[in-house]
Amino acid sequence: MFTGIVSGIGRIVDVHALGADASLTIEAPAGWLGNSAIGDSIALAGACMTLVSIDAAHHRFQVEVSAESLAATHGLDATGEVNLEKALRAGDRLDGHLVSGHVDGVGTVTRFERAGESWLLEVTAPNVLARYLALKGSIAVDGVSLTVNRIADGVAACTFSVNLIPHTVEHTTLRGLVVGRRVNLEVDTIARYVERMLAARSA
């Protein structure tokens, strides 16, 4: 489990094909890998991956990504910056919300602009995720825990808005968002269970 509180910005520096799967080499900030070990879970842009090797001298680590994960996410098949978060440990503070690292869908940025001292981010999400979005509820965008401020349901898709404080923009890859950019989305875990229980009761 994760919290959606990004602890560093890494960079995918190499993508090596393993048949339909891929091996990624990620460069982390100096010192970020300090207490990491092979087998640890690491969230890359909101997607949970297993650390398979560490090159501490060069601040690099490797993960292997399945074809299924590559098809269900965005940004893990090419070099570039990614948000990093280590798995939550028992006793850690839960500053964001519970995030599993299982991407539910890929959305598209439709608006990203200044709104006073903050930034307004608007994302169009697959309609299948609409039932999990709630006003003032939580959503993870590229692994960043955010609060939903507005929802507009459509026929083929839904659009939601969030506000980003300057700290979030400065310390995550969300600073580089532009209209048309695709982002990984994970809905709130509790919302998924509630929807499942309601569906079972109706049946």
DRENKE-249565 format. One record per atom (N, C-alpha, C): z negated, y negated, x negated. Coordinates in pm, whole numbers, plus 32768, in hexadecimal, padded with zeros to 4 digits. Atoms other than C-alpha are relative to their C-alpha. Example, Ala and Ser with C-alpha at 12.3 -4.5 7.8 and 13.67 -1.06 7.14 Angstrom:
BEGIN
800080777FA7;7CF481C27B32;80007F887FA6;800680778052;7D36806A7AA9;7FB77F93804D;
//
This chain:
BEGIN
800080777FAC;800080008000;80007F837FA8;7FFA80808045;803C7E967F9C;7FCC7F93805E;8032806F7FAD;7FD57D3F801C;80697F95801A;7F9C80687FF1;81147C738001;7FDF7F827FB0;8021806F8059;80727B917EFD;803E801E7F78;7FB47FE6807A;816A7B867DDE;7FAE7FD87F86;8050801B8078;80C37B9E7C89;80567FE07F86;7FA980228070;81F37B607BAF;809280088029;7F707FF77FE9;83687B2C7BA5;803D804B7F8A;7FBF7FB18067;84277C367AE7;80967FEC8005;7F6E80088001;85937C5F7A93;8039808B7FE7;7FB77F848019;866D7D937ABB;80667FE27F93;7FA7801B8071;871F7D9D796C;8068806C7FEB;7F9E7F95800E;87D57EE6798D;7FFC805A807A;7FF27FA17F91;88557FC37AA7;805880717FCF;7FB87F8C8033;88BB81227A3F;80108066806F;7FE67FA17F94;895F820D7B38;7FCF808C7FDB;802B7F75800D;88C283647B68;803F804B8075;7FB97FCB7F8E;89C883FB7C48;80047F94806B;800880637F95;8993834D7D96;7F807FAC7FF5;807D80498015;883882DC7D22;80137F9D7F8D;7FF88060806F;87E681D47C1B;7F7C7FF67FB6;8075801C8053;86F881917AFD;80027F6C7FE0;8009808F801A;8682802A7ADF;7FA07FE47F8E;805980318069;85F07F8279AC;7FDA7F728025;803180837FD5;85177E597A06;7FAD7FC17F91;804E804E8060;84907D4F791C;7F957FB4804C;806F803F7FBB;83377CD9798B;7FC87F8C7FAD;8040806A804D;82727BA17929;7FA3803B7F97;80577FD1806C;81AD7BC577E6;7F74801D8036;80867FDA7FD6;80677C7E7829;7FF8803D808B;80067FD07F76;80C57CE3798C;7FEB80988009;800A7F6E8000;80D97E557934;7F7C80337FC6;807C7FE08046;7F807E4F7893;7FB8807F8029;804D7F8A7FD3;7ECA7F537968;80578061804F;7FA47FA77FB7;7FFF800979E9;800E80867FBA;7FEC7F7A8038;8043817B79B8;807580438047;7F927FB67FC3;8164826779F7;7FCE8045807F;80277FC97F7F;815882D77B62;7FCB7F98805F;8031806C7FAA;80D3818B7BE5;806D7FD38061;7FA3803A7FA0;817280F07D19;800F7F6A7FE3;7FE0808C8017;821E7FA07CE3;805E7FD48070;7FA680367F9A;82BB7ECA7DF3;80667FA47FBC;7F9380538034;840E7E3B7D8E;80477FC08076;7FC380477F90;84877D307E81;7FD8803F8085;80357FC67F85;83AF7DDC7F86;801580948011;7FE57F707FF7;84247F417F42;7FA6804C7F9E;805C7FB38053;8325803D7EBF;804B80627FA7;7FC17FA88062;839780EF7D82;7F96803B7FA5;805D7FBE805C;82F181DC7C8B;80267FE17F70;7FEB8021808C;82CB816F7B22;801280827FB1;7FE47F828046;836D82807A4C;7FFA7FF47F69;801180128090;835D81E878EF;7FD87F707FE3;803080858028;82C080C0783B;80247FE57F6F;7FE680308088;83347FFF7708;7FAC7F827FF0;805F806F8005;82007F2776D2;80277F977F98;7FDB805E806B;82867E8A7591;80657F998030;7F98805B7FCE;83AA7DEF764F;7FE67FD68091;802880267F78;82EF7DBB779B;806280368068;7F9E7FC67FA5;83DF7EA7784A;7FCE8084803A;801F7F807FC3;83C07FCB7938;807B8030804E;7F917FC77FB6;84A980B479F2;7FD380418081;80157FB97F82;84BD81367B55;808480458024;7F887FBD7FD0;85B082247BFD;80097FEA8096;7FEB80237F74;864581C27D4D;806080628041;7FAB7FA07FBB;86D382BD7E43;80757FBA8044;7F8C80377FBA;8823828D7EEB;7FD67FC98088;8031802D7F7D;8769826C8037;7FC07F767FF5;804180828013;8696814C7FB1;80657F937FDE;7F9880618023;87C680A07F1B;804B7FD4807D;7FB680207F87;887580B2806D;7FAD7FAE8063;805780427F9E;8746802C812B;7FC77F7B7FD1;8039807A8039;86F47F068047;806E7FA67FC7;7FA5805E8042;87927DD97FA1;7FC47FD67F7A;802C8037807F;877F7D697E38;7FD080627F98;802E7F9C8061;87287EB07D8D;807480487FBC;7F8B7FBF803B;88897F0C7D26;80487FA87F9A;7FC3805B8061;88CC7DEB7C36;7F947FB87FB2;8061804B8050;88237D1D7B27;7FD87F808048;8031807A7FC2;87547BF27B8F;7F6A80028015;8090800C7FED;85F87B7A7BE6;7FD0804F8079;80417FB97F92;850C7C457CC1;7F6B7FDF8003;809180117FF2;83AF7C0C7D4A;7FBA80817FDB;804D7F8B802A;82AC7CF67CB4;7F747FFD803B;808B7FF17FD4;81677D777D44;7FD1808C7FE1;803C7F7D8018;80847E917CD4;7FBC80308080;803E7FC67F89;7FF07F7D7DD6;7F707FD1800F;808880287FDF;7EAE7F1A7E83;7F9F806D7FD7;80687FA08026;7D777FC07DF5;7F887FF0805B;807A80077FAF;7C3C80147EB6;7FA27F987FC5;805A8069802F;7B557EE87E9F;80477F7D7FE3;7FB6807C8017;7C6D7DEA7E68;7FF87FA6807C;7FFA805F7F90;7C7D7CAF7F3D;8085800E8048;7F877FF97FAE;7D777CBE805B;80247F72802B;7FE2808C7FE7;7E067B5F804B;80797FEB805A;7F8A80107FAC;7F507B9B8100;7FF08053807E;80127FA07F94;7F7D7CBA81F8;802980897FCB;7FE07F7A8030;7FA57E3281D9;809780178001;7F707FEC8013;81017E7C8152;8013808A7FC2;7FED7F788032;81807FDE811B;8069800A7F92;7F957FFA8062;82AC7F8A8041;807780518032;7F907FB97FC3;8399803B8133;80537F99804E;7FAD80677FC4;84B17F478187;803780318086;7FD57FDA7F7A;85007F4D82FD;808E7FD18020;7F7A80347FE5;86437E8782EF;80207F8E7FA1;7FD380708054;870C7D7E823C;802B7F8D805A;7FDE80767FB3;87217C1F82C9;80577FA17FB1;7FAB80638040;87FA7AF2827B;7FC57F758013;803580897FFA;878079928229;80657FA78048;7FAA805B7FB5;880D789B8325;7FD77F6D7FEE;802F808A8017;8740776A82C2;7F9380037F96;8068800C8066;867277078194;80017F6F7FD0;80008090801D;8610759A8172;7F737FC97FFE;808080448007;84F674A9812E;7FD17FDB808C;803E802A7F83;84047464824B;7F7E7FBB7FD9;807480478036;8315735A81CD;7FE280317F75;80267FCB8082;825773ED80A9;801E80947FF2;7FE47F718000;82B5754E810B;8095801B800C;7F767FD87FED;83F77611813C;800B8052807F;7FE57FB37F88;84877699827F;8066806C7FE0;7FA67F8F8017;852277F48263;801D80438085;7FD57FBD7F85;85EC78878382;805480797FDA;7FBD7F818022;866479EF8376;802F80458080;7FCE7FAD7F94;87407AB78461;7FE780927FDC;80277F75801A;86BA7C1A847B;8047805E8061;7FC57F9E7FA4;874D7D598512;7FB180048083;804080047F7D;87047D658687;7F98806D8012;805D7F927FF4;864E7EB1865D;7F747FD97FD1;8083802D8032;85357DF285AD;7FBE7F99805B;8032806D7FAB;850B7CEC86C0;7F7C80228043;807A7FDB7FB6;83FF7DB0877C;7F8480027FA9;80738000805A;83227DAF8647;7FD77F747FD2;801C8088802C;832B7C368613;7FB07FB5806A;805580497FA2;821C7B5F86B2;7FDC7F797FC6;80298085802C;81C279F086A3;7F7980077FB9;80777FFD8056;80BE79C3858E;7FE4808A7FC9;800D7F7C803C;80F27B2E852E;80317FFE7F70;7FDB7FF9808D;813F7BA483CD;808580467FEC;7F877FBD802B;82857C058326;800D7FEF7F6A;7FE9800A8091;82E17C4E81BC;80957FE67FE9;7F7680238023;841E7BA78138;800E800F7F69;7FF47FE0808F;848B7C357FE8;7F7880197FC0;80847FDD8033;83267CAE7FC4;7F977F948009;805E80707FF4;82807B608015;7FC57FFC808C;804480057F7F;817E7B59812D;800B7F74803C;7FEB80807FBE;81D77A448224;7FD880098092;802880087F74;816F79D08380;80747FCD8055;7F9280257FA7;827179C08498;7FD87F888055;801C80797FB4;828078658537;80577FEF807C;7FA6800C7F8D;83A4788B8626;8058807B8008;7FA87F8D7FEB;847579A586BC;80667FDC806C;7F9780147F9C;85C1798C8774;804D8083800C;7FBB7F817FEA;86477ACE8809;80907FE9802A;7F7480087FDC;87BE7AFF881F;80318087802F;7FC77F837FCF;88A87C0B88A1;800E80667F8F;7FE77FA3806E;89037CA1874F;7F9A7FF57F90;80608015806C;87EF7C158670;7F947FA08030;806980617FE2;86AF7B4B8672;7FEE7FA77F85;8016805E806E;86577A1B85A0;7F6E7FD77FFF;808A802D800B;84FF79C5851F;7FF57F967F93;8017806A8062;8477789E845A;7F75800D7FC4;808180058044;835F7882835B;7FFC7F807FAD;800F8073805A;82D47762828D;7FC8802E7F7C;802C7FDD8086;82AA77828116;7FBC7F887FBF;8043806B804A;81AA76B48059;803D7FF77F75;7FC580108085;821676297F05;7FD9806E7F9E;802C7F98805E;8146772F7E4A;8053807E8011;7FB17F877FE6;8202784C7EF2;808E7FF07FCA;7F7780198030;835477AF7EA2;800580047F68;8000800A8092;82F577707D38;7FE580867FBB;802C7F868043;826378C97CF1;803E80818036;7FB87F8A7FD1;835479B67DA2;80967FE77FF6;7F6E80108003;84C979F57DA9;80367FB9807A;7FD280487F89;84D779497EFC;80317F747FDC;7FD38085802D;851078087E37;80987FFA7FF2;7F707FFD8015;867778797E01;80508020807D;7FB97FDF7F85;86CE78BC7F6D;80677F968026;7F9880587FCB;880B78278000;8032803E8082;7FC87FCE7F83;88B478468151;8066806F7FE2;7FA77F8D8015;896779958165;7FC4806C7FA9;80427F9E8057;887C7A438071;7FBD806D8054;80407F917FBA;88047B9B80E0;7F7480177FC6;808B7FEC802A;868F7BEE80D2;7FC9807F803E;80427F887FCE;85BB7D2780F8;7F907FDA8060;8065801E7F9B;84DD7D2A822D;7FA9807A801B;805C7F987FD3;83A97DF78280;7FA67FC6806C;805380317F92;82FE7DC983D0;7F70802D7FEC;808E7FE0800B;81887DDD8401;7FE580928026;801F7F737FEA;81017F4183EC;7FBA80188085;804A7FF07F83;80157F128512;80607FF78077;7F9E80107F93;81397E9E85ED;804E80818016;7FB77F817FF2;81EF7FE485A4;7FAD8068804C;80557FA07FBC;80C580B48615;7FEE7FDD8094;800F802B7F75;80947FE3874F;807C80248050;7F837FE17FBA;8204800C87AD;800B8095801A;7FFA7F6E7FF3;81EE81848775;7FA28031806E;80627FD77F9C;80B581A7884C;802C7FD7808C;7FD0802E7F7E;814980D98966;807580558031;7F8D7FAC7FDD;828981A7895E;7FD08089802F;80357F7D7FDA;81BF82EB896E;7FBD7FFB8089;8043800E7F7E;80F482698A94;80667FF68071;7F96800F7F9B;823182078B51;80428085801D;7FC07F7E7FEF;82C7835E8B15;7FA8805F8050;
//
